[in-house]
Amino acid sequence: MPEPTEIRLRRAEKRLDVTFDDGVHFSLPAEFLRVESPSAEVQGHGPGERKTIAGRRHVGIIGVEPVGNYAVRLIFDDLHDTGIYSWDYLYRLGKDQTGIWNAYLDALKAQNLRRDP
């Protein structure tokens, strides 16, 4: 699996740019990373427990902390900080961003939720 060669937080743009050693580059919006957090708060503790997180259109990232040699922990300005984003997970989010985002928008609509706070 590819590993990042550069991770750059772009606070003003509310994006995390990640370049991998296979030459692939992703620019991931903070809102997308927040609502797809690998934390138990979002993913749940088992199958079928995933939660749809609404109201995060304006969320930003205020910190990026390394976790060993395999992941980063993102700290969001809504104080969510429990997700550990492995290299594999970041790569999958970048590669499948359009499909994952569209599924999220569909889930919001189905649950009568909004991106705005």
Phi and psi restraints in degrees (range 20) as a CNS / XPLOR table:
assign (resid 1 and name C) (resid 2 and name N)
       (resid 2 and name CA) (resid 2 and name C) 1.0 -61.9 20.0 2
assign (resid 2 and name N) (resid 2 and name CA)
       (resid 2 and name C) (resid 3 and name N) 1.0 150.2 20.0 2
assign (resid 2 and name C) (resid 3 and name N)
       (resid 3 and name CA) (resid 3 and name C) 1.0 -119.1 20.0 2
assign (resid 3 and name N) (resid 3 and name CA)
       (resid 3 and name C) (resid 4 and name N) 1.0 150.3 20.0 2
assign (resid 3 and name C) (resid 4 and name N)
       (resid 4 and name CA) (resid 4 and name C) 1.0 -68.8 20.0 2
assign (resid 4 and name N) (resid 4 and name CA)
       (resid 4 and name C) (resid 5 and name N) 1.0 142.0 20.0 2
assign (resid 4 and name C) (resid 5 and name N)
       (resid 5 and name CA) (resid 5 and name C) 1.0 -104.5 20.0 2
assign (resid 5 and name N) (resid 5 and name CA)
       (resid 5 and name C) (resid 6 and name N) 1.0 -19.2 20.0 2
assign (resid 5 and name C) (resid 6 and name N)
       (resid 6 and name CA) (resid 6 and name C) 1.0 -153.5 20.0 2
assign (resid 6 and name N) (resid 6 and name CA)
       (resid 6 and name C) (resid 7 and name N) 1.0 135.1 20.0 2
assign (resid 6 and name C) (resid 7 and name N)
       (resid 7 and name CA) (resid 7 and name C) 1.0 -128.0 20.0 2
assign (resid 7 and name N) (resid 7 and name CA)
       (resid 7 and name C) (resid 8 and name N) 1.0 121.4 20.0 2
assign (resid 7 and name C) (resid 8 and name N)
       (resid 8 and name CA) (resid 8 and name C) 1.0 -129.0 20.0 2
assign (resid 8 and name N) (resid 8 and name CA)
       (resid 8 and name C) (resid 9 and name N) 1.0 121.0 20.0 2
assign (resid 8 and name C) (resid 9 and name N)
       (resid 9 and name CA) (resid 9 and name C) 1.0 -83.5 20.0 2
assign (resid 9 and name N) (resid 9 and name CA)
       (resid 9 and name C) (resid 10 and name N) 1.0 127.2 20.0 2
assign (resid 9 and name C) (resid 10 and name N)
       (resid 10 and name CA) (resid 10 and name C) 1.0 -113.0 20.0 2
assign (resid 10 and name N) (resid 10 and name CA)
       (resid 10 and name C) (resid 11 and name N) 1.0 84.0 20.0 2
assign (resid 10 and name C) (resid 11 and name N)
       (resid 11 and name CA) (resid 11 and name C) 1.0 -56.9 20.0 2
assign (resid 11 and name N) (resid 11 and name CA)
       (resid 11 and name C) (resid 12 and name N) 1.0 -48.9 20.0 2
assign (resid 11 and name C) (resid 12 and name N)
       (resid 12 and name CA) (resid 12 and name C) 1.0 -61.0 20.0 2
assign (resid 12 and name N) (resid 12 and name CA)
       (resid 12 and name C) (resid 13 and name N) 1.0 -36.1 20.0 2
assign (resid 12 and name C) (resid 13 and name N)
       (resid 13 and name CA) (resid 13 and name C) 1.0 -88.2 20.0 2
assign (resid 13 and name N) (resid 13 and name CA)
       (resid 13 and name C) (resid 14 and name N) 1.0 -6.1 20.0 2
assign (resid 13 and name C) (resid 14 and name N)
       (resid 14 and name CA) (resid 14 and name C) 1.0 54.8 20.0 2
assign (resid 14 and name N) (resid 14 and name CA)
       (resid 14 and name C) (resid 15 and name N) 1.0 53.9 20.0 2
assign (resid 14 and name C) (resid 15 and name N)
       (resid 15 and name CA) (resid 15 and name C) 1.0 -141.5 20.0 2
assign (resid 15 and name N) (resid 15 and name CA)
       (resid 15 and name C) (resid 16 and name N) 1.0 154.5 20.0 2
assign (resid 15 and name C) (resid 16 and name N)
       (resid 16 and name CA) (resid 16 and name C) 1.0 -119.2 20.0 2
assign (resid 16 and name N) (resid 16 and name CA)
       (resid 16 and name C) (resid 17 and name N) 1.0 119.2 20.0 2
assign (resid 16 and name C) (resid 17 and name N)
       (resid 17 and name CA) (resid 17 and name C) 1.0 -96.5 20.0 2
assign (resid 17 and name N) (resid 17 and name CA)
       (resid 17 and name C) (resid 18 and name N) 1.0 130.4 20.0 2
assign (resid 17 and name C) (resid 18 and name N)
       (resid 18 and name CA) (resid 18 and name C) 1.0 -130.9 20.0 2
assign (resid 18 and name N) (resid 18 and name CA)
       (resid 18 and name C) (resid 19 and name N) 1.0 125.7 20.0 2
assign (resid 18 and name C) (resid 19 and name N)
       (resid 19 and name CA) (resid 19 and name C) 1.0 -112.1 20.0 2
assign (resid 19 and name N) (resid 19 and name CA)
       (resid 19 and name C) (resid 20 and name N) 1.0 131.8 20.0 2
assign (resid 19 and name C) (resid 20 and name N)
       (resid 20 and name CA) (resid 20 and name C) 1.0 -104.5 20.0 2
assign (resid 20 and name N) (resid 20 and name CA)
       (resid 20 and name C) (resid 21 and name N) 1.0 161.4 20.0 2
assign (resid 20 and name C) (resid 21 and name N)
       (resid 21 and name CA) (resid 21 and name C) 1.0 -69.5 20.0 2
assign (resid 21 and name N) (resid 21 and name CA)
       (resid 21 and name C) (resid 22 and name N) 1.0 -5.9 20.0 2
assign (resid 21 and name C) (resid 22 and name N)
       (resid 22 and name CA) (resid 22 and name C) 1.0 -92.6 20.0 2
assign (resid 22 and name N) (resid 22 and name CA)
       (resid 22 and name C) (resid 23 and name N) 1.0 6.7 20.0 2
assign (resid 22 and name C) (resid 23 and name N)
       (resid 23 and name CA) (resid 23 and name C) 1.0 90.5 20.0 2
assign (resid 23 and name N) (resid 23 and name CA)
       (resid 23 and name C) (resid 24 and name N) 1.0 -4.0 20.0 2
assign (resid 23 and name C) (resid 24 and name N)
       (resid 24 and name CA) (resid 24 and name C) 1.0 -80.5 20.0 2
assign (resid 24 and name N) (resid 24 and name CA)
       (resid 24 and name C) (resid 25 and name N) 1.0 139.2 20.0 2
assign (resid 24 and name C) (resid 25 and name N)
       (resid 25 and name CA) (resid 25 and name C) 1.0 -125.4 20.0 2
assign (resid 25 and name N) (resid 25 and name CA)
       (resid 25 and name C) (resid 26 and name N) 1.0 134.2 20.0 2
assign (resid 25 and name C) (resid 26 and name N)
       (resid 26 and name CA) (resid 26 and name C) 1.0 -125.0 20.0 2
assign (resid 26 and name N) (resid 26 and name CA)
       (resid 26 and name C) (resid 27 and name N) 1.0 142.2 20.0 2
assign (resid 26 and name C) (resid 27 and name N)
       (resid 27 and name CA) (resid 27 and name C) 1.0 -116.8 20.0 2
assign (resid 27 and name N) (resid 27 and name CA)
       (resid 27 and name C) (resid 28 and name N) 1.0 107.3 20.0 2
assign (resid 27 and name C) (resid 28 and name N)
       (resid 28 and name CA) (resid 28 and name C) 1.0 -106.9 20.0 2
assign (resid 28 and name N) (resid 28 and name CA)
       (resid 28 and name C) (resid 29 and name N) 1.0 121.3 20.0 2
assign (resid 28 and name C) (resid 29 and name N)
       (resid 29 and name CA) (resid 29 and name C) 1.0 -65.1 20.0 2
assign (resid 29 and name N) (resid 29 and name CA)
       (resid 29 and name C) (resid 30 and name N) 1.0 145.3 20.0 2
assign (resid 29 and name C) (resid 30 and name N)
       (resid 30 and name CA) (resid 30 and name C) 1.0 -58.9 20.0 2
assign (resid 30 and name N) (resid 30 and name CA)
       (resid 30 and name C) (resid 31 and name N) 1.0 -42.0 20.0 2
assign (resid 30 and name C) (resid 31 and name N)
       (resid 31 and name CA) (resid 31 and name C) 1.0 -59.1 20.0 2
assign (resid 31 and name N) (resid 31 and name CA)
       (resid 31 and name C) (resid 32 and name N) 1.0 -45.1 20.0 2
assign (resid 31 and name C) (resid 32 and name N)
       (resid 32 and name CA) (resid 32 and name C) 1.0 -60.5 20.0 2
assign (resid 32 and name N) (resid 32 and name CA)
       (resid 32 and name C) (resid 33 and name N) 1.0 -47.2 20.0 2
assign (resid 32 and name C) (resid 33 and name N)
       (resid 33 and name CA) (resid 33 and name C) 1.0 -64.0 20.0 2
assign (resid 33 and name N) (resid 33 and name CA)
       (resid 33 and name C) (resid 34 and name N) 1.0 -36.7 20.0 2
assign (resid 33 and name C) (resid 34 and name N)
       (resid 34 and name CA) (resid 34 and name C) 1.0 -67.7 20.0 2
assign (resid 34 and name N) (resid 34 and name CA)
       (resid 34 and name C) (resid 35 and name N) 1.0 -47.0 20.0 2
assign (resid 34 and name C) (resid 35 and name N)
       (resid 35 and name CA) (resid 35 and name C) 1.0 -75.8 20.0 2
assign (resid 35 and name N) (resid 35 and name CA)
       (resid 35 and name C) (resid 36 and name N) 1.0 -14.8 20.0 2
assign (resid 35 and name C) (resid 36 and name N)
       (resid 36 and name CA) (resid 36 and name C) 1.0 -108.3 20.0 2
assign (resid 36 and name N) (resid 36 and name CA)
       (resid 36 and name C) (resid 37 and name N) 1.0 20.7 20.0 2
assign (resid 36 and name C) (resid 37 and name N)
       (resid 37 and name CA) (resid 37 and name C) 1.0 -52.7 20.0 2
assign (resid 37 and name N) (resid 37 and name CA)
       (resid 37 and name C) (resid 38 and name N) 1.0 137.9 20.0 2
assign (resid 37 and name C) (resid 38 and name N)
       (resid 38 and name CA) (resid 38 and name C) 1.0 -77.2 20.0 2
assign (resid 38 and name N) (resid 38 and name CA)
       (resid 38 and name C) (resid 39 and name N) 1.0 7.2 20.0 2
assign (resid 38 and name C) (resid 39 and name N)
       (resid 39 and name CA) (resid 39 and name C) 1.0 -70.0 20.0 2
assign (resid 39 and name N) (resid 39 and name CA)
       (resid 39 and name C) (resid 40 and name N) 1.0 159.3 20.0 2
assign (resid 39 and name C) (resid 40 and name N)
       (resid 40 and name CA) (resid 40 and name C) 1.0 -64.2 20.0 2
assign (resid 40 and name N) (resid 40 and name CA)
       (resid 40 and name C) (resid 41 and name N) 1.0 -29.2 20.0 2
assign (resid 40 and name C) (resid 41 and name N)
       (resid 41 and name CA) (resid 41 and name C) 1.0 -57.0 20.0 2
assign (resid 41 and name N) (resid 41 and name CA)
       (resid 41 and name C) (resid 42 and name N) 1.0 -36.6 20.0 2
assign (resid 41 and name C) (resid 42 and name N)
       (resid 42 and name CA) (resid 42 and name C) 1.0 -95.7 20.0 2
assign (resid 42 and name N) (resid 42 and name CA)
       (resid 42 and name C) (resid 43 and name N) 1.0 -50.5 20.0 2
assign (resid 42 and name C) (resid 43 and name N)
       (resid 43 and name CA) (resid 43 and name C) 1.0 -78.8 20.0 2
assign (resid 43 and name N) (resid 43 and name CA)
       (resid 43 and name C) (resid 44 and name N) 1.0 -19.0 20.0 2
assign (resid 43 and name C) (resid 44 and name N)
       (resid 44 and name CA) (resid 44 and name C) 1.0 79.9 20.0 2
assign (resid 44 and name N) (resid 44 and name CA)
       (resid 44 and name C) (resid 45 and name N) 1.0 -173.8 20.0 2
assign (resid 44 and name C) (resid 45 and name N)
       (resid 45 and name CA) (resid 45 and name C) 1.0 -106.8 20.0 2
assign (resid 45 and name N) (resid 45 and name CA)
       (resid 45 and name C) (resid 46 and name N) 1.0 3.0 20.0 2
assign (resid 45 and name C) (resid 46 and name N)
       (resid 46 and name CA) (resid 46 and name C) 1.0 -171.9 20.0 2
assign (resid 46 and name N) (resid 46 and name CA)
       (resid 46 and name C) (resid 47 and name N) 1.0 178.2 20.0 2
assign (resid 46 and name C) (resid 47 and name N)
       (resid 47 and name CA) (resid 47 and name C) 1.0 -56.9 20.0 2
assign (resid 47 and name N) (resid 47 and name CA)
       (resid 47 and name C) (resid 48 and name N) 1.0 137.7 20.0 2
assign (resid 47 and name C) (resid 48 and name N)
       (resid 48 and name CA) (resid 48 and name C) 1.0 79.8 20.0 2
assign (resid 48 and name N) (resid 48 and name CA)
       (resid 48 and name C) (resid 49 and name N) 1.0 4.0 20.0 2
assign (resid 48 and name C) (resid 49 and name N)
       (resid 49 and name CA) (resid 49 and name C) 1.0 -100.8 20.0 2
assign (resid 49 and name N) (resid 49 and name CA)
       (resid 49 and name C) (resid 50 and name N) 1.0 2.0 20.0 2
assign (resid 49 and name C) (resid 50 and name N)
       (resid 50 and name CA) (resid 50 and name C) 1.0 -57.5 20.0 2
assign (resid 50 and name N) (resid 50 and name CA)
       (resid 50 and name C) (resid 51 and name N) 1.0 138.0 20.0 2
assign (resid 50 and name C) (resid 51 and name N)
       (resid 51 and name CA) (resid 51 and name C) 1.0 -109.3 20.0 2
assign (resid 51 and name N) (resid 51 and name CA)
       (resid 51 and name C) (resid 52 and name N) 1.0 144.5 20.0 2
assign (resid 51 and name C) (resid 52 and name N)
       (resid 52 and name CA) (resid 52 and name C) 1.0 -92.8 20.0 2
assign (resid 52 and name N) (resid 52 and name CA)
       (resid 52 and name C) (resid 53 and name N) 1.0 117.3 20.0 2
assign (resid 52 and name C) (resid 53 and name N)
       (resid 53 and name CA) (resid 53 and name C) 1.0 -92.1 20.0 2
assign (resid 53 and name N) (resid 53 and name CA)
       (resid 53 and name C) (resid 54 and name N) 1.0 121.0 20.0 2
assign (resid 53 and name C) (resid 54 and name N)
       (resid 54 and name CA) (resid 54 and name C) 1.0 -106.3 20.0 2
assign (resid 54 and name N) (resid 54 and name CA)
       (resid 54 and name C) (resid 55 and name N) 1.0 169.3 20.0 2
assign (resid 54 and name C) (resid 55 and name N)
       (resid 55 and name CA) (resid 55 and name C) 1.0 71.3 20.0 2
assign (resid 55 and name N) (resid 55 and name CA)
       (resid 55 and name C) (resid 56 and name N) 1.0 28.7 20.0 2
assign (resid 55 and name C) (resid 56 and name N)
       (resid 56 and name CA) (resid 56 and name C) 1.0 -114.9 20.0 2
assign (resid 56 and name N) (resid 56 and name CA)
       (resid 56 and name C) (resid 57 and name N) 1.0 21.0 20.0 2
assign (resid 56 and name C) (resid 57 and name N)
       (resid 57 and name CA) (resid 57 and name C) 1.0 -53.0 20.0 2
assign (resid 57 and name N) (resid 57 and name CA)
       (resid 57 and name C) (resid 58 and name N) 1.0 -37.3 20.0 2
assign (resid 57 and name C) (resid 58 and name N)
       (resid 58 and name CA) (resid 58 and name C) 1.0 -102.5 20.0 2
assign (resid 58 and name N) (resid 58 and name CA)
       (resid 58 and name C) (resid 59 and name N) 1.0 9.8 20.0 2
assign (resid 58 and name C) (resid 59 and name N)
       (resid 59 and name CA) (resid 59 and name C) 1.0 -64.7 20.0 2
assign (resid 59 and name N) (resid 59 and name CA)
       (resid 59 and name C) (resid 60 and name N) 1.0 146.7 20.0 2
assign (resid 59 and name C) (resid 60 and name N)
       (resid 60 and name CA) (resid 60 and name C) 1.0 -125.3 20.0 2
assign (resid 60 and name N) (resid 60 and name CA)
       (resid 60 and name C) (resid 61 and name N) 1.0 169.4 20.0 2
assign (resid 60 and name C) (resid 61 and name N)
       (resid 61 and name CA) (resid 61 and name C) 1.0 -106.5 20.0 2
assign (resid 61 and name N) (resid 61 and name CA)
       (resid 61 and name C) (resid 62 and name N) 1.0 127.7 20.0 2
assign (resid 61 and name C) (resid 62 and name N)
       (resid 62 and name CA) (resid 62 and name C) 1.0 -107.6 20.0 2
assign (resid 62 and name N) (resid 62 and name CA)
       (resid 62 and name C) (resid 63 and name N) 1.0 -8.6 20.0 2
assign (resid 62 and name C) (resid 63 and name N)
       (resid 63 and name CA) (resid 63 and name C) 1.0 -162.4 20.0 2
assign (resid 63 and name N) (resid 63 and name CA)
       (resid 63 and name C) (resid 64 and name N) 1.0 151.1 20.0 2
assign (resid 63 and name C) (resid 64 and name N)
       (resid 64 and name CA) (resid 64 and name C) 1.0 -132.5 20.0 2
assign (resid 64 and name N) (resid 64 and name CA)
       (resid 64 and name C) (resid 65 and name N) 1.0 119.4 20.0 2
assign (resid 64 and name C) (resid 65 and name N)
       (resid 65 and name CA) (resid 65 and name C) 1.0 -119.3 20.0 2
assign (resid 65 and name N) (resid 65 and name CA)
       (resid 65 and name C) (resid 66 and name N) 1.0 132.3 20.0 2
assign (resid 65 and name C) (resid 66 and name N)
       (resid 66 and name CA) (resid 66 and name C) 1.0 -67.4 20.0 2
assign (resid 66 and name N) (resid 66 and name CA)
       (resid 66 and name C) (resid 67 and name N) 1.0 145.6 20.0 2
assign (resid 66 and name C) (resid 67 and name N)
       (resid 67 and name CA) (resid 67 and name C) 1.0 -124.4 20.0 2
assign (resid 67 and name N) (resid 67 and name CA)
       (resid 67 and name C) (resid 68 and name N) 1.0 100.4 20.0 2
assign (resid 67 and name C) (resid 68 and name N)
       (resid 68 and name CA) (resid 68 and name C) 1.0 55.9 20.0 2
assign (resid 68 and name N) (resid 68 and name CA)
       (resid 68 and name C) (resid 69 and name N) 1.0 -143.8 20.0 2
assign (resid 68 and name C) (resid 69 and name N)
       (resid 69 and name CA) (resid 69 and name C) 1.0 -108.9 20.0 2
assign (resid 69 and name N) (resid 69 and name CA)
       (resid 69 and name C) (resid 70 and name N) 1.0 20.9 20.0 2
assign (resid 69 and name C) (resid 70 and name N)
       (resid 70 and name CA) (resid 70 and name C) 1.0 -130.6 20.0 2
assign (resid 70 and name N) (resid 70 and name CA)
       (resid 70 and name C) (resid 71 and name N) 1.0 -5.3 20.0 2
assign (resid 70 and name C) (resid 71 and name N)
       (resid 71 and name CA) (resid 71 and name C) 1.0 -165.3 20.0 2
assign (resid 71 and name N) (resid 71 and name CA)
       (resid 71 and name C) (resid 72 and name N) 1.0 173.9 20.0 2
assign (resid 71 and name C) (resid 72 and name N)
       (resid 72 and name CA) (resid 72 and name C) 1.0 -132.9 20.0 2
assign (resid 72 and name N) (resid 72 and name CA)
       (resid 72 and name C) (resid 73 and name N) 1.0 151.9 20.0 2
assign (resid 72 and name C) (resid 73 and name N)
       (resid 73 and name CA) (resid 73 and name C) 1.0 -106.1 20.0 2
assign (resid 73 and name N) (resid 73 and name CA)
       (resid 73 and name C) (resid 74 and name N) 1.0 126.8 20.0 2
assign (resid 73 and name C) (resid 74 and name N)
       (resid 74 and name CA) (resid 74 and name C) 1.0 -98.9 20.0 2
assign (resid 74 and name N) (resid 74 and name CA)
       (resid 74 and name C) (resid 75 and name N) 1.0 137.7 20.0 2
assign (resid 74 and name C) (resid 75 and name N)
       (resid 75 and name CA) (resid 75 and name C) 1.0 -113.1 20.0 2
assign (resid 75 and name N) (resid 75 and name CA)
       (resid 75 and name C) (resid 76 and name N) 1.0 118.8 20.0 2
assign (resid 75 and name C) (resid 76 and name N)
       (resid 76 and name CA) (resid 76 and name C) 1.0 -98.4 20.0 2
assign (resid 76 and name N) (resid 76 and name CA)
       (resid 76 and name C) (resid 77 and name N) 1.0 156.9 20.0 2
assign (resid 76 and name C) (resid 77 and name N)
       (resid 77 and name CA) (resid 77 and name C) 1.0 -74.9 20.0 2
assign (resid 77 and name N) (resid 77 and name CA)
       (resid 77 and name C) (resid 78 and name N) 1.0 -2.9 20.0 2
assign (resid 77 and name C) (resid 78 and name N)
       (resid 78 and name CA) (resid 78 and name C) 1.0 -91.5 20.0 2
assign (resid 78 and name N) (resid 78 and name CA)
       (resid 78 and name C) (resid 79 and name N) 1.0 10.5 20.0 2
assign (resid 78 and name C) (resid 79 and name N)
       (resid 79 and name CA) (resid 79 and name C) 1.0 74.3 20.0 2
assign (resid 79 and name N) (resid 79 and name CA)
       (resid 79 and name C) (resid 80 and name N) 1.0 8.8 20.0 2
assign (resid 79 and name C) (resid 80 and name N)
       (resid 80 and name CA) (resid 80 and name C) 1.0 -72.5 20.0 2
assign (resid 80 and name N) (resid 80 and name CA)
       (resid 80 and name C) (resid 81 and name N) 1.0 127.5 20.0 2
assign (resid 80 and name C) (resid 81 and name N)
       (resid 81 and name CA) (resid 81 and name C) 1.0 -148.8 20.0 2
assign (resid 81 and name N) (resid 81 and name CA)
       (resid 81 and name C) (resid 82 and name N) 1.0 20.0 20.0 2
assign (resid 81 and name C) (resid 82 and name N)
       (resid 82 and name CA) (resid 82 and name C) 1.0 -99.8 20.0 2
assign (resid 82 and name N) (resid 82 and name CA)
       (resid 82 and name C) (resid 83 and name N) 1.0 -1.8 20.0 2
assign (resid 82 and name C) (resid 83 and name N)
       (resid 83 and name CA) (resid 83 and name C) 1.0 -85.0 20.0 2
assign (resid 83 and name N) (resid 83 and name CA)
       (resid 83 and name C) (resid 84 and name N) 1.0 131.0 20.0 2
assign (resid 83 and name C) (resid 84 and name N)
       (resid 84 and name CA) (resid 84 and name C) 1.0 -105.5 20.0 2
assign (resid 84 and name N) (resid 84 and name CA)
       (resid 84 and name C) (resid 85 and name N) 1.0 112.5 20.0 2
assign (resid 84 and name C) (resid 85 and name N)
       (resid 85 and name CA) (resid 85 and name C) 1.0 -94.5 20.0 2
assign (resid 85 and name N) (resid 85 and name CA)
       (resid 85 and name C) (resid 86 and name N) 1.0 99.0 20.0 2
assign (resid 85 and name C) (resid 86 and name N)
       (resid 86 and name CA) (resid 86 and name C) 1.0 -69.1 20.0 2
assign (resid 86 and name N) (resid 86 and name CA)
       (resid 86 and name C) (resid 87 and name N) 1.0 162.2 20.0 2
assign (resid 86 and name C) (resid 87 and name N)
       (resid 87 and name CA) (resid 87 and name C) 1.0 -59.2 20.0 2
assign (resid 87 and name N) (resid 87 and name CA)
       (resid 87 and name C) (resid 88 and name N) 1.0 -42.7 20.0 2
assign (resid 87 and name C) (resid 88 and name N)
       (resid 88 and name CA) (resid 88 and name C) 1.0 -59.4 20.0 2
assign (resid 88 and name N) (resid 88 and name CA)
       (resid 88 and name C) (resid 89 and name N) 1.0 -43.8 20.0 2
assign (resid 88 and name C) (resid 89 and name N)
       (resid 89 and name CA) (resid 89 and name C) 1.0 -67.0 20.0 2
assign (resid 89 and name N) (resid 89 and name CA)
       (resid 89 and name C) (resid 90 and name N) 1.0 -43.8 20.0 2
assign (resid 89 and name C) (resid 90 and name N)
       (resid 90 and name CA) (resid 90 and name C) 1.0 -61.1 20.0 2
assign (resid 90 and name N) (resid 90 and name CA)
       (resid 90 and name C) (resid 91 and name N) 1.0 -40.2 20.0 2
assign (resid 90 and name C) (resid 91 and name N)
       (resid 91 and name CA) (resid 91 and name C) 1.0 -64.4 20.0 2
assign (resid 91 and name N) (resid 91 and name CA)
       (resid 91 and name C) (resid 92 and name N) 1.0 -44.5 20.0 2
assign (resid 91 and name C) (resid 92 and name N)
       (resid 92 and name CA) (resid 92 and name C) 1.0 -64.1 20.0 2
assign (resid 92 and name N) (resid 92 and name CA)
       (resid 92 and name C) (resid 93 and name N) 1.0 -42.4 20.0 2
assign (resid 92 and name C) (resid 93 and name N)
       (resid 93 and name CA) (resid 93 and name C) 1.0 -59.0 20.0 2
assign (resid 93 and name N) (resid 93 and name CA)
       (resid 93 and name C) (resid 94 and name N) 1.0 -43.6 20.0 2
assign (resid 93 and name C) (resid 94 and name N)
       (resid 94 and name CA) (resid 94 and name C) 1.0 -66.5 20.0 2
assign (resid 94 and name N) (resid 94 and name CA)
       (resid 94 and name C) (resid 95 and name N) 1.0 -46.1 20.0 2
assign (resid 94 and name C) (resid 95 and name N)
       (resid 95 and name CA) (resid 95 and name C) 1.0 -66.0 20.0 2
assign (resid 95 and name N) (resid 95 and name CA)
       (resid 95 and name C) (resid 96 and name N) 1.0 -38.6 20.0 2
assign (resid 95 and name C) (resid 96 and name N)
       (resid 96 and name CA) (resid 96 and name C) 1.0 -107.5 20.0 2
assign (resid 96 and name N) (resid 96 and name CA)
       (resid 96 and name C) (resid 97 and name N) 1.0 22.4 20.0 2
assign (resid 96 and name C) (resid 97 and name N)
       (resid 97 and name CA) (resid 97 and name C) 1.0 -53.8 20.0 2
assign (resid 97 and name N) (resid 97 and name CA)
       (resid 97 and name C) (resid 98 and name N) 1.0 -47.1 20.0 2
assign (resid 97 and name C) (resid 98 and name N)
       (resid 98 and name CA) (resid 98 and name C) 1.0 -62.1 20.0 2
assign (resid 98 and name N) (resid 98 and name CA)
       (resid 98 and name C) (resid 99 and name N) 1.0 -48.2 20.0 2
assign (resid 98 and name C) (resid 99 and name N)
       (resid 99 and name CA) (resid 99 and name C) 1.0 -65.9 20.0 2
assign (resid 99 and name N) (resid 99 and name CA)
       (resid 99 and name C) (resid 100 and name N) 1.0 -41.8 20.0 2
assign (resid 99 and name C) (resid 100 and name N)
       (resid 100 and name CA) (resid 100 and name C) 1.0 -64.1 20.0 2
assign (resid 100 and name N) (resid 100 and name CA)
       (resid 100 and name C) (resid 101 and name N) 1.0 -43.5 20.0 2
assign (resid 100 and name C) (resid 101 and name N)
       (resid 101 and name CA) (resid 101 and name C) 1.0 -63.9 20.0 2
assign (resid 101 and name N) (resid 101 and name CA)
       (resid 101 and name C) (resid 102 and name N) 1.0 -44.0 20.0 2
assign (resid 101 and name C) (resid 102 and name N)
       (resid 102 and name CA) (resid 102 and name C) 1.0 -63.7 20.0 2
assign (resid 102 and name N) (resid 102 and name CA)
       (resid 102 and name C) (resid 103 and name N) 1.0 -37.7 20.0 2
assign (resid 102 and name C) (resid 103 and name N)
       (resid 103 and name CA) (resid 103 and name C) 1.0 -64.5 20.0 2
assign (resid 103 and name N) (resid 103 and name CA)
       (resid 103 and name C) (resid 104 and name N) 1.0 -38.7 20.0 2
assign (resid 103 and name C) (resid 104 and name N)
       (resid 104 and name CA) (resid 104 and name C) 1.0 -63.0 20.0 2
assign (resid 104 and name N) (resid 104 and name CA)
       (resid 104 and name C) (resid 105 and name N) 1.0 -47.0 20.0 2
assign (resid 104 and name C) (resid 105 and name N)
       (resid 105 and name CA) (resid 105 and name C) 1.0 -61.3 20.0 2
assign (resid 105 and name N) (resid 105 and name CA)
       (resid 105 and name C) (resid 106 and name N) 1.0 -39.2 20.0 2
assign (resid 105 and name C) (resid 106 and name N)
       (resid 106 and name CA) (resid 106 and name C) 1.0 -63.7 20.0 2
assign (resid 106 and name N) (resid 106 and name CA)
       (resid 106 and name C) (resid 107 and name N) 1.0 -41.1 20.0 2
assign (resid 106 and name C) (resid 107 and name N)
       (resid 107 and name CA) (resid 107 and name C) 1.0 -64.9 20.0 2
assign (resid 107 and name N) (resid 107 and name CA)
       (resid 107 and name C) (resid 108 and name N) 1.0 -41.6 20.0 2
assign (resid 107 and name C) (resid 108 and name N)
       (resid 108 and name CA) (resid 108 and name C) 1.0 -57.4 20.0 2
assign (resid 108 and name N) (resid 108 and name CA)
       (resid 108 and name C) (resid 109 and name N) 1.0 -49.2 20.0 2
assign (resid 108 and name C) (resid 109 and name N)
       (resid 109 and name CA) (resid 109 and name C) 1.0 -61.3 20.0 2
assign (resid 109 and name N) (resid 109 and name CA)
       (resid 109 and name C) (resid 110 and name N) 1.0 -45.5 20.0 2
assign (resid 109 and name C) (resid 110 and name N)
       (resid 110 and name CA) (resid 110 and name C) 1.0 -63.3 20.0 2
assign (resid 110 and name N) (resid 110 and name CA)
       (resid 110 and name C) (resid 111 and name N) 1.0 -28.4 20.0 2
assign (resid 110 and name C) (resid 111 and name N)
       (resid 111 and name CA) (resid 111 and name C) 1.0 -101.0 20.0 2
assign (resid 111 and name N) (resid 111 and name CA)
       (resid 111 and name C) (resid 112 and name N) 1.0 7.4 20.0 2
assign (resid 111 and name C) (resid 112 and name N)
       (resid 112 and name CA) (resid 112 and name C) 1.0 55.8 20.0 2
assign (resid 112 and name N) (resid 112 and name CA)
       (resid 112 and name C) (resid 113 and name N) 1.0 43.6 20.0 2
assign (resid 112 and name C) (resid 113 and name N)
       (resid 113 and name CA) (resid 113 and name C) 1.0 -109.9 20.0 2
assign (resid 113 and name N) (resid 113 and name CA)
       (resid 113 and name C) (resid 114 and name N) 1.0 167.6 20.0 2
assign (resid 113 and name C) (resid 114 and name N)
       (resid 114 and name CA) (resid 114 and name C) 1.0 -130.4 20.0 2
assign (resid 114 and name N) (resid 114 and name CA)
       (resid 114 and name C) (resid 115 and name N) 1.0 155.9 20.0 2
assign (resid 114 and name C) (resid 115 and name N)
       (resid 115 and name CA) (resid 115 and name C) 1.0 -73.3 20.0 2
assign (resid 115 and name N) (resid 115 and name CA)
       (resid 115 and name C) (resid 116 and name N) 1.0 -30.4 20.0 2
assign (resid 115 and name C) (resid 116 and name N)
       (resid 116 and name CA) (resid 116 and name C) 1.0 -75.8 20.0 2
assign (resid 116 and name N) (resid 116 and name CA)
       (resid 116 and name C) (resid 117 and name N) 1.0 146.5 20.0 2
